[in-house]
Amino acid sequence: MTIHAMSEVHARSLCDWRYEPPWDSYNWPAWENMKKDAIEFGDPVLRASQYAVVLDKHQSLVGYVQFFPMGNVTRLGLGLHPERIGQGLGSHFVHTLALEALRRCPDHEIDLEVASWNIRAIRAYERAGFRIEDTYLRPSPSGEIECHCMVFHPAGLSVGKD
């Protein structure tokens, strides 16, 4: 897996991804709306400064990442292609993203936020070197949701298949 700048073609493709319930809350709006409203990677400046894609050895899209700066923290926002879920890629994918975040900002703490119900993701994040360090309620379109903040601790890891 290699990390590359997110092109508009990649961004458009992400809007076509569809996750099954209960993960469907991670589906993006239609590309036309994201671009018109300059939402997230629909904004070309934000896309260039914070977003990247992960490609496999065949240059196929594996996933995406947002490196969101928050003071001395880089928060990862990420997504694995729906067709790649359940193939044992999760921990390696997330570990690769965390190492890239450290390469970009070596003095930053690397963290991510995950819904507490998303046990599958939490396990992959733990295998990738993240640990739960805070739990809180966050507003969402469907009401408040309990989330964990997980922080990257790379020492002593052995990341393999999920």
C-alpha positions, -999 to +999 in steps of 0.1 A: +000+000+000+012+035-009-001+069-001-008+095-028-023+129-033-061+127-037-072+137-072-107+149-081-112+115-098-104+097-065-127+121-046-156+115-070-150+078-066-153+079-028-187+094-031-199+062-049-188+039-021-216+024-001-212+008+033-238-017+046-257-008+078-248+001+105-217+016+088-238+034+062-235+065+083-200+067+068-213+071+032-204+104+016-230+127-001-231+128-039-200+143-055-219+171-071-231+183-037-197+180-020-181+200-048-209+226-050-209+231-012-170+227-009-176+200+018-144+182+030-125+168-001-150+186-023-130+217-015-099+215-037-077+235-012-087+212+017-083+181-005-048+191-014-037+201+021-054+173+043-065+144+021-047+115+005-056+081-009-041+047-004-034+026-035-025-011-038+003-024-061-021-024-090-029+013-084-064+004-072-080+025-046-078+008-012-089+037+010-085+073+020-072+094+049-076+129+062-047+143+082-066+169+103-044+193+122-055+202+158-027+221+174+001+196+182-022+166+173-029+151+139-063+135+139-068+107+113-101+105+094-101+074+073-121+049+052-113+015+038-130+007+004-162-013+012-151-042-010-118-045+010-135-048+044-132-082+061-100-091+041-076-086+070-063-053+058-075-030+086-046-029+110-019-027+083-039+001+066-043+021+097-007+015+109+005+028+075-016+059+078-003+066+114+033+062+103+026+087+074+011+111+098+042+109+120+064+114+089+045+145+080+044+159+116+070+141+138+063+162+169+025+155+168+004+131+187-016+109+163-052+101+172-085+092+157-121+091+168-143+060+166-179+053+176-179+030+206-203+006+188-178+000+160-160-029+176-146-042+143-127-009+137-116-006+174-100-040+172-081-031+140-070+002+155-057-015+187-037-040+165-023-010+147-010+005+179-039+028+190-052+028+226-085+043+239-076+074+260-110+091+263-147+084+258-173+111+253-206+120+236-205+138+202-234+152+183-244+134+151-272+137+126-291+109+144-284+123+179-256+120+204-232+092+198-206+078+222-171+080+208-136+069+218-105+090+212-077+065+204-041+076+205-012+060+185+015+042+206+038+025+181+063+009+204+065-029+205+040-035+177+037-065+154+011-055+128-002-084+107-034-096+093-066-088+112 
